[in-house]
Amino acid sequence: MSAKGNAKSSSMNRRAVLKAGGGLAAAAAMPPFSWAQSPKSGGTLLLSSGGDPPTFDMHQSATYLTEFVGSPCFSTLLRIDPNDIDKLVPDLAEKYEVSADGMAVTFHLRKNVEFHNGMPLTAEDVAFSLDRIRKPPKGIVSPRKGLLGNIKNVEAKDAHTVVVHLSAPQADFPFMVSNPFNVIVPKKVVEPLDASGQGMKRTMIGSGPFKLAQAVDGQIYELVRNDKYFGQKAYVEKIQMFPIRGEVERAAALQSGRIHGCFFFANESVLAGLRNNPKITALRRPTPTFINLIPNVTVKPFDDIRVRQALSLAIDRQAFIKTVGPLAGAFYHSYGLLTPGSPHNLDKAQMKQFAGYDTLPEVGGDIEANRKRAIELLKQAGVPKGFKLSLLARGDIPAFRDSSINLAAQFKLVGIDATVDIRDAGAFYTMETTGQFQCVAHSIAISGSLPDQILGEGYTSFGGRNYGNWKDDSIDMAFRAQSREADAAKRTQLIKDFQVKFLNTFYHINLAWVGYGAAHAKTLKGWNALNDLYANMQMDRVWLDV
């Protein structure tokens, strides 16, 4: 049995999905927007990010640098509601249905949708795209393969119907395919590129409201309006994205009117200055982005849990937040693996049982006692005093760079000679994804706040963020157990059980949650800053009041 959506119920709430389980259908229409004044068409939207996209391949990317340029050019099956990250609205799929047993999800595609090169978009392209994400071909990296790890197979039933068969019921699944990176690409274009191991690194062919017109690294990425877009045409004619690396420089560009907006500010002093400008709207929003220290367990001595515990014990987390927070936006903490304030979080008493986590704010740990214990554990593990540790860091984002610098200083207090290896985004991701590091302090940004989104992508062996290369069947089994549980109360307990199990492994060592800033001229209208760095970046409803 399934329930059909209608214009009065135009978005599917996450809580409704979780409560109902199977038998759901998404609505067929985007919720109406309500403007204080009529939107204006035309003009060029001038934006900036923090640098050049290391790749145009959305499926292979884990950075906002790719997504901010690519999101306006692509479509997903479903789309995050531009007003609420806990809701879905239709995109390529007009509606979807979940079978009564929760084992199959059927997506009904819009008809007459074209890719930017004029090729028709069909169910075959959807099936290919989902399979490419969950089972990437040789030479293709998929950071979000864990999100779609519950898919058993994808069936293109006919040209406009896709049936996704699941290995187990998964209430969160509709949100998995709605991840802004899980875009639909043309099979006939991408498949031969994948065969050569290249993928879409320098190719951007989607079905979104804009299409790529030019890309000059270090200078400009220009998008033009797609007049054949299946939805309502975008208001602005062009988007020009300038890769301005420094936050101070980006703020100056905004203050001077060179750009209309920038949606990535970490430094609090820079953001505070923008807040004082009456012509600019500036804000900070907590996002599903967490900073973790990730040891490479395939490299000795990090295969020894005592060493990983010692690293955790060496870190004063409250001092980390106070020091790194104003520089990197790392102001927030959580008791467990999920977002601050999550109903599935652990309590303070539970957090005390994990080595080093008692230094979280308000938990009351003794950092000096912890560090003495860390020194003893390192000695037991045969790690000599003065052991040289290199922390791989990405240089363009403070959450990576400044976190690593702070950790290096703290590790020296337990006899570890730690240094920071700062690389540009491209080199960093190559080294990280190929395991060329000892430890990495990674600011991991997830789209969405559901348990399956965060835990599946960030904390499973098969998840795309398993940069430490650990393998633990018991962790994966615990994840799947909570994912398929339909009873809300039982699932909450299983989610808590999973977190306890994972935190005891120290495969990842949690540090803080990040809130990124955004700022734009008040002449830029129609953009809503969601508590998700990646959501609502299609820019099709944005307009300029000039």
Phi and psi in degrees as a GROMACS rama.xvg file:
@    title "Ramachandran Plot"
@    xaxis  label "Phi"
@    yaxis  label "Psi"
@TYPE xy
-138.203  153.416  SER-2
-110.109  130.222  ALA-3
-86.1746  142.021  LYS-4
-81.1559  165.337  GLY-5
-148.077  178.161  ASN-6
-64.4897  -26.0048  ALA-7
-78.0172  -23.2067  LYS-8
-119.984  76.7911  SER-9
-91.2859  1.23635  SER-10
-144.022  149.038  SER-11
-99.2836  116.285  MET-12
-74.2277  138.724  ASN-13
-55.672  -41.2084  ARG-14
-65.3855  -33.9481  ARG-15
-67.7959  -39.4701  ALA-16
-61.1861  -46.9302  VAL-17
-66.3222  -36.9199  LEU-18
-73.0636  -41.3378  LYS-19
-85.3113  -29.5894  ALA-20
72.3353  -105.765  GLY-21
-89.6687  174.418  GLY-22
75.0367  36.3943  GLY-23
-115.007  153.332  LEU-24
-136.161  140.528  ALA-25
-81.086  160.746  ALA-26
-77.1419  166.346  ALA-27
-98.5342  2.41548  ALA-28
-141.102  146.686  ALA-29
-68.3743  138.72  MET-30
-61.3344  142.108  PRO-31
-67.2356  144.573  PRO-32
-91.88  148.033  PHE-33
-121.869  111.184  SER-34
-99.45  147.587  TRP-35
-71.5444  -23.7333  ALA-36
-146.161  164.051  GLN-37
-70.5194  132.586  SER-38
-62.8378  150.04  PRO-39
-108.697  141.46  LYS-40
-95.4774  150.412  SER-41
105.361  171.006  GLY-42
94.0372  170.331  GLY-43
-117.114  122.688  THR-44
-84.3967  121.818  LEU-45
-104.957  117.515  LEU-46
-129.278  169.414  LEU-47
-143.543  146.625  SER-48
-118.219  -160.88  SER-49
-99.5817  5.8484  GLY-50
161.111  -169.661  GLY-51
-81.6783  139.736  ASP-52
-62.9609  127.586  PRO-53
-67.5567  -18.6898  PRO-54
-157.221  154.945  THR-55
-93.344  -5.9888  PHE-56
-78.5833  101.72  ASP-57
-60.0894  -36.5704  MET-58
-66.4885  -29.9708  HIS-59
-94.5937  -4.14717  GLN-60
-95.4612  149.488  SER-61
-126.196  18.2669  ALA-62
-126.491  147.103  THR-63
-62.2557  -23.3948  TYR-64
-60.1212  -36.1705  LEU-65
-78.7307  -44.4105  THR-66
-67.1109  -38.0674  GLU-67
-64.6024  -34.3041  PHE-68
-80.4061  -38.7843  VAL-69
-83.2398  -31.8203  GLY-70
-56.6659  -40.5257  SER-71
-66.1415  -15.6074  PRO-72
-97.281  -9.52846  CYS-73
-124.271  167.284  PHE-74
-127.805  154.626  SER-75
-118.368  169.191  THR-76
-60.2963  -49.155  LEU-77
-125.284  163.672  LEU-78
-130.766  141.985  ARG-79
-65.109  132.37  ILE-80
-55.0497  128.864  ASP-81
-66.0085  -5.25086  PRO-82
-113.428  -7.0753  ASN-83
-162.969  116.542  ASP-84
-72.1061  -7.74646  ILE-85
-93.8361  11.0445  ASP-86
-129.342  155.619  LYS-87
-119.159  148.944  LEU-88
-131.766  160.414  VAL-89
-65.9204  152.411  PRO-90
-133.699  -104.143  ASP-91
-68.1881  -33.4999  LEU-92
-89.1482  122.278  ALA-93
-68.9582  -33.174  GLU-94
-160.007  164.984  LYS-95
-141.886  157.762  TYR-96
-133.97  139.258  GLU-97
-107.389  130.771  VAL-98
-63.6962  159.852  SER-99
-59.3179  -32.5665  ALA-100
-88.7691  -0.833664  ASP-101
75.0252  9.91597  GLY-102
-96.9913  -7.43014  MET-103
-141.328  137.211  ALA-104
-121.921  122.253  VAL-105
-106.872  124.364  THR-106
-107.069  128.45  PHE-107
-102.022  112.076  HIS-108
-83.1266  152.381  LEU-109
-64.8475  151.355  ARG-110
-94.7431  157.866  LYS-111
62.0706  33.9956  ASN-112
-90.2998  134.096  VAL-113
-117.638  145.958  GLU-114
-74.4916  167.854  PHE-115
-61.5886  -24.6674  HIS-116
-88.6744  7.59494  ASN-117
91.7627  -7.43159  GLY-118
-72.6043  141.255  MET-119
-70.4031  143.786  PRO-120
-93.6518  124.128  LEU-121
-127.127  176.478  THR-122
-60.5793  -28.5582  ALA-123
-63.6408  -37.902  GLU-124
-67.1698  -37.9952  ASP-125
-65.2353  -47.5321  VAL-126
-60.6673  -43.0477  ALA-127
-60.9989  -44.3643  PHE-128
-64.4911  -45.7341  SER-129
-65.0883  -39.5754  LEU-130
-67.5586  -35.5835  ASP-131
-64.8674  -35.8633  ARG-132
-71.7772  -45.7161  ILE-133
-82.8487  -28.1249  ARG-134
-134.254  72.8486  LYS-135
-62.2003  141.117  PRO-136
-64.3976  165.544  PRO-137
-56.3793  131.461  LYS-138
90.155  -6.16011  GLY-139
-108.349  128.266  ILE-140
-97.9343  135.976  VAL-141
-128.949  94.6417  SER-142
-62.0579  -22.6974  PRO-143
-109.961  22.2979  ARG-144
-60.3313  -30.8295  LYS-145
-64.7501  -28.4247  GLY-146
-61.8509  -34.2169  LEU-147
-106.824  20.5925  LEU-148
-68.6351  -15.3041  GLY-149
-86.287  -3.28347  ASN-150
-74.0735  129.14  ILE-151
-85.7633  -49.1811  LYS-152
-163.036  159.926  ASN-153
-116.705  128.816  VAL-154
-116.142  122.955  GLU-155
-85.2021  92.0299  ALA-156
-66.4197  -42.6139  LYS-157
-152.197  -172.155  ASP-158
-59.8969  -24.7203  ALA-159
-128.19  18.4973  HIS-160
-133.418  125.692  THR-161
-121.206  128.869  VAL-162
-113.681  121.263  VAL-163
-102.229  116.743  VAL-164
-94.2142  127.924  HIS-165
-100.275  153.982  LEU-166
-76.3091  -25.9162  SER-167
-155.607  154.93  ALA-168
-56.7679  143.505  PRO-169
-148.107  101.124  GLN-170
-60.3827  -31.1532  ALA-171
-81.9844  -3.56564  ASP-172
-57.0265  -43.3261  PHE-173
-54.5557  -30.2855  PRO-174
-77.6776  -23.0063  PHE-175
-66.005  -45.2019  MET-176
-74.7422  -12.8697  VAL-177
-88.2721  -1.21115  SER-178
-54.1467  131.111  ASN-179
-59.1846  -19.376  PRO-180
-84.3338  -17.2996  PHE-181
-85.5392  60.5559  ASN-182
-82.3156  161.814  VAL-183
-96.7041  127.027  ILE-184
-119.076  158.488  VAL-185
-77.1625  118.952  PRO-186
-57.0981  -44.2459  LYS-187
-66.3933  -22.9217  LYS-188
-87.9663  -43.9381  VAL-189
-80.5119  -37.9017  VAL-190
-55.9484  -47.7164  GLU-191
-66.872  -30.3148  PRO-192
-67.2914  -38.2067  LEU-193
-66.0815  -36.0341  ASP-194
-61.0505  -28.048  ALA-195
-91.2488  -1.89817  SER-196
81.2273  6.05968  GLY-197
-87.3618  -43.8808  GLN-198
66.0817  -157.569  GLY-199
-97.3186  39.8538  MET-200
-60.9921  -33.2241  LYS-201
-126.853  22.5894  ARG-202
-126.083  132.894  THR-203
-133.996  91.4526  MET-204
-123.327  107.064  ILE-205
-127.271  -156.958  GLY-206
-131.18  21.5274  SER-207
-80.4471  -178.604  GLY-208
-70.7038  -14.2385  PRO-209
-130.609  161.303  PHE-210
-134.645  149.93  LYS-211
-69.9746  127.179  LEU-212
-103.044  -40.4723  ALA-213
-155.4  151.55  GLN-214
-141.65  112.321  ALA-215
-121.659  103.268  VAL-216
-54.6316  135.838  ASP-217
83.9038  -6.97437  GLY-218
-127.972  -60.451  GLN-219
-160.837  146.883  ILE-220
-126.557  116.037  TYR-221
-112.573  129.564  GLU-222
-114.91  142.255  LEU-223
-119.299  153.251  VAL-224
-62.0627  135.092  ARG-225
-90.1235  102.412  ASN-226
-73.5149  -8.90194  ASP-227
-102.624  14.8257  LYS-228
-60.4191  140.392  TYR-229
-71.6871  -21.8349  PHE-230
-97.8805  -166.083  GLY-231
-65.1242  135.347  GLN-232
-61.4841  144.693  LYS-233
-62.0208  151.459  ALA-234
-74.5713  -46.63  TYR-235
-82.3888  150.779  VAL-236
-80.6347  -34.2205  GLU-237
-140.962  157.022  LYS-238
-125.952  126.767  ILE-239
-114.448  122.056  GLN-240
-109.796  122.707  MET-241
-107.009  125.518  PHE-242
-81.3293  78.0341  PRO-243
-91.2094  115.878  ILE-244
-73.0108  -48.189  ARG-245
-80.4127  141.076  GLY-246
-65.8994  -39.4943  GLU-247
-62.0284  -41.905  VAL-248
-67.1067  -39.6045  GLU-249
-65.3582  -40.0725  ARG-250
-63.5653  -40.5207  ALA-251
-63.9293  -39.0164  ALA-252
-64.0227  -37.3488  ALA-253
-70.9584  -43.3479  LEU-254
-62.4915  -36.4236  GLN-255
-83.5263  -9.13202  SER-256
89.003  5.91266  GLY-257
-66.8918  -31.1201  ARG-258
-128.741  160.17  ILE-259
-92.8956  -23.1876  HIS-260
-168.127  158.177  GLY-261
-145.659  130.779  CYS-262
-108.153  24.8881  PHE-263
-146.006  94.6742  PHE-264
-127.823  128.616  PHE-265
-105.834  -40.1936  ALA-266
-70.0509  125.338  ASN-267
-68.0701  -36.0287  GLU-268
-66.5057  -37.4913  SER-269
-65.717  -45.0062  VAL-270
-65.837  -37.6133  LEU-271
-62.1854  -39.0126  ALA-272
-63.8414  -38.1481  GLY-273
-69.5852  -32.7157  LEU-274
-63.3007  -26.6793  ARG-275
-81.0601  -5.73069  ASN-276
-89.8456  118.609  ASN-277
-67.1375  -13.9513  PRO-278
-93.9956  2.36457  LYS-279
-127.047  139.3  ILE-280
-99.5982  120.154  THR-281
-131.277  137.847  ALA-282
-153.13  163.239  LEU-283
-122.173  133.712  ARG-284
-126.625  132.134  ARG-285
-62.8891  134.568  PRO-286
-124.924  157.178  THR-287
-69.9416  65.3213  PRO-288
-129.255  121.797  THR-289
-123.334  144.269  PHE-290
-96.9719  119.556  ILE-291
-122.215  146.272  ASN-292
-91.0466  124.243  LEU-293
-119.337  108.778  ILE-294
-78.3219  144.647  PRO-295
-85.2855  103.687  ASN-296
-72.5685  -7.86285  VAL-297
-85.625  -5.55401  THR-298
-112.561  126.241  VAL-299
-70.4259  145.27  LYS-300
-97.7626  20.1137  PRO-301
-79.9987  -2.81732  PHE-302
-75.9186  -12.3573  ASP-303
-92.8671  119.581  ASP-304
-61.6759  -27.4922  ILE-305
-63.4099  -36.2315  ARG-306
-69.175  -42.1839  VAL-307
-65.6317  -38.2804  ARG-308
-63.5772  -40.7596  GLN-309
-61.7066  -39.6786  ALA-310
-61.138  -42.7273  LEU-311
-65.6861  -41.6279  SER-312
-65.9914  -27.2847  LEU-313
-73.3276  -16.6963  ALA-314
-94.956  122.893  ILE-315
-87.2602  101.116  ASP-316
-68.6681  -35.8235  ARG-317
-65.2263  -41.8697  GLN-318
-65.5081  -35.9711  ALA-319
-60.1134  -47.4648  PHE-320
-63.8697  -41.6623  ILE-321
-66.5911  -34.4076  LYS-322
-85.7815  -49.4276  THR-323
-83.1047  -26.5496  VAL-324
-51.4151  -55.2691  GLY-325
-64.2541  -23.8015  PRO-326
-86.702  -38.4363  LEU-327
-117.213  -0.585038  ALA-328
80.7173  11.3381  GLY-329
-84.9604  68.0966  ALA-330
-95.1128  -11.0886  PHE-331
-113.69  150.62  TYR-332
-130.847  160.446  HIS-333
-141.656  146.288  SER-334
-93.453  84.6822  TYR-335
129.899  -156.005  GLY-336
-101.701  -10.444  LEU-337
-99.4763  174.07  LEU-338
-61.6275  151.376  THR-339
-54.0187  131.905  PRO-340
86.8327  0.0484123  GLY-341
-62.7203  139.639  SER-342
-66.6295  -11.0021  PRO-343
-98.5785  6.49907  HIS-344
-69.2067  160.086  ASN-345
-83.7401  173.438  LEU-346
-103.913  174.937  ASP-347
-62.1331  -39.3094  LYS-348
-62.9502  -39.2938  ALA-349
-66.3907  -37.8628  GLN-350
-66.0303  -26.1357  MET-351
-64.3842  -20.9353  LYS-352
-77.5248  -13.0565  GLN-353
-98.7359  125.897  PHE-354
-51.725  119.055  ALA-355
92.1627  -20.3394  GLY-356
-75.7467  -7.9607  TYR-357
-72.561  -6.61241  ASP-358
-90.0565  6.37056  THR-359
-62.5243  150.789  LEU-360
-53.6736  135.241  PRO-361
73.9458  7.07466  GLU-362
-94.1247  -26.5512  VAL-363
86.4562  34.1456  GLY-364
-79.7532  166.508  GLY-365
-111.736  102.433  ASP-366
-65.4708  -35.4931  ILE-367
-65.9405  -41.4617  GLU-368
-64.5846  -39.2873  ALA-369
-61.7447  -42.5563  ASN-370
-70.2112  -32.7512  ARG-371
-63.6969  -40.955  LYS-372
-66.2726  -37.9764  ARG-373
-61.6686  -43.2396  ALA-374
-61.646  -40.9665  ILE-375
-66.3591  -41.998  GLU-376
-63.8788  -41.4364  LEU-377
-62.2643  -39.7633  LEU-378
-63.7503  -45.0666  LYS-379
-61.0262  -34.7461  GLN-380
-82.8933  -1.28634  ALA-381
79.6688  20.9  GLY-382
-89.4624  116.8  VAL-383
-72.1073  153.331  PRO-384
-63.0132  135.605  LYS-385
89.3007  9.07357  GLY-386
-53.609  130.754  PHE-387
-87.1749  122.109  LYS-388
-122.242  126.977  LEU-389
-105.64  124.379  SER-390
-99.4705  113.503  LEU-391
-71.7301  133.643  LEU-392
-140.393  149.175  ALA-393
-94.9214  128.143  ARG-394
-80.5127  -21.6276  GLY-395
-87.2246  -10.7009  ASP-396
-120.809  122.158  ILE-397
-56.9782  -33.9687  PRO-398
-59.0046  -32.074  ALA-399
-80.3686  -56.781  PHE-400
-64.3599  -53.4958  ARG-401
-71.6191  -30.3272  ASP-402
-62.3194  -44.6132  SER-403
-64.44  -41.4101  SER-404
-62.6107  -43.318  ILE-405
-64.7287  -42.3495  ASN-406
-64.6008  -41.0337  LEU-407
-57.8699  -42.0373  ALA-408
-65.5106  -39.6688  ALA-409
-70.6034  -36.1967  GLN-410
-67.649  -29.2691  PHE-411
-61.2823  -25.1781  LYS-412
-74.4155  -9.61758  LEU-413
-116.201  18.2192  VAL-414
88.6705  11.8567  GLY-415
-97.0596  125.984  ILE-416
-86.7212  86.693  ASP-417
-97.0599  137.202  ALA-418
-128.821  164.775  THR-419
-113.412  126.971  VAL-420
-103.398  96.9051  ASP-421
-90.3128  127.368  ILE-422
-128.026  160.201  ARG-423
-73.3964  169.364  ASP-424
-57.2685  -45.0048  ALA-425
-62.7034  -49.3688  GLY-426
-66.0057  -37.7392  ALA-427
-59.1751  -50.9169  PHE-428
-66.3634  -34.7479  TYR-429
-62.196  -46.6912  THR-430
-67.7622  -39.91  MET-431
-66.8042  -47.7678  GLU-432
-73.9128  -16.7939  THR-433
-103.643  6.75885  THR-434
74.2805  25.0672  GLY-435
-90.6487  60.8621  GLN-436
-161.892  162.445  PHE-437
-90.678  -54.891  GLN-438
-141.301  151.162  CYS-439
-136.089  135.652  VAL-440
-95.5662  107.054  ALA-441
-113.525  129.229  HIS-442
-87.8314  98.228  SER-443
-93.2306  112.913  ILE-444
-98.337  124.626  ALA-445
-109.926  143.307  ILE-446
-90.7556  116.18  SER-447
101.253  165.077  GLY-448
-124.438  9.53672  SER-449
-69.9493  151.243  LEU-450
-54.4885  -44.0934  PRO-451
-66.0657  -33.2327  ASP-452
-65.9345  -47.6494  GLN-453
-78.659  -51.1712  ILE-454
-69.5686  -40.4467  LEU-455
-67.2666  -41.5288  GLY-456
-80.219  -35.8545  GLU-457
-100.615  -20.0443  GLY-458
-137.667  35.3356  TYR-459
-129.086  158.588  THR-460
-60.9956  -37.7905  SER-461
-88.2853  -4.33021  PHE-462
-68.7273  149.965  GLY-463
-68.85  -12.3519  GLY-464
-102.736  19.305  ARG-465
-81.4855  65.3542  ASN-466
-69.7547  -21.6588  TYR-467
-80.1878  -4.77704  GLY-468
61.0823  35.0965  ASN-469
-86.1165  158.275  TRP-470
-135.861  122.619  LYS-471
-149.818  100.789  ASP-472
-62.6029  -33.0259  ASP-473
-66.6348  -35.8007  SER-474
-66.3214  -45.2596  ILE-475
-63.5322  -39.2788  ASP-476
-65.5366  -38.796  MET-477
-66.4198  -36.8313  ALA-478
-63.4753  -47.5555  PHE-479
-65.9732  -32.7708  ARG-480
-63.3943  -44.1845  ALA-481
-71.4565  -33.6901  GLN-482
-64.7369  -38.2142  SER-483
-92.1119  -3.90235  ARG-484
-74.5203  123.131  GLU-485
-86.149  -29.6954  ALA-486
-73.6136  121.981  ASP-487
-61.2419  -44.8883  ALA-488
-66.1801  -43.1572  ALA-489
-65.1787  -37.4931  LYS-490
-66.4777  -41.1008  ARG-491
-56.6163  -43.1761  THR-492
-65.4827  -40.236  GLN-493
-65.748  -35.4469  LEU-494
-65.1068  -41.0899  ILE-495
-66.2004  -40.791  LYS-496
-60.2312  -40.6418  ASP-497
-60.9892  -45.8023  PHE-498
-62.7024  -41.71  GLN-499
-60.8103  -44.5385  VAL-500
-62.518  -44.8214  LYS-501
-70.3147  -45.2444  PHE-502
-61.1789  -25.4653  LEU-503
-75.648  -10.3096  ASN-504
-90.9348  -27.0518  THR-505
58.39  29.311  PHE-506
-64.6211  -39.2817  TYR-507
-120.086  143.861  HIS-508
-116.742  108.547  ILE-509
-75.1375  143.925  ASN-510
-124.145  -52.6759  LEU-511
-167.857  166.863  ALA-512
-107.801  150.333  TRP-513
-110.705  143.61  VAL-514
-119.658  114.442  GLY-515
-89.2221  147.773  TYR-516
-91.7706  158.764  GLY-517
-142.293  147.581  ALA-518
-149.76  142.93  ALA-519
-153.944  155.568  HIS-520
-63.6665  146.499  ALA-521
-69.8634  -8.70469  LYS-522
-78.8443  -12.4003  THR-523
-86.9142  119.482  LEU-524
-117.872  155.79  LYS-525
89.2972  2.29921  GLY-526
-104.568  131.836  TRP-527
-112.067  125.626  ASN-528
-82.295  102.301  ALA-529
-86.1811  161.851  LEU-530
-80.0128  52.0198  ASN-531
-158.635  115.337  ASP-532
-56.4461  -32.6859  LEU-533
-96.3907  -19.0858  TYR-534
-77.3473  152.293  ALA-535
60.9611  42.3829  ASN-536
-111.989  15.9426  MET-537
-72.644  -24.814  GLN-538
66.0802  14.5887  MET-539
-79.8255  -19.361  ASP-540
-103.609  6.72198  ARG-541
-85.5956  143.101  VAL-542
-144.844  164.747  TRP-543
-111.597  125.175  LEU-544
-98.6302  73.2661  ASP-545
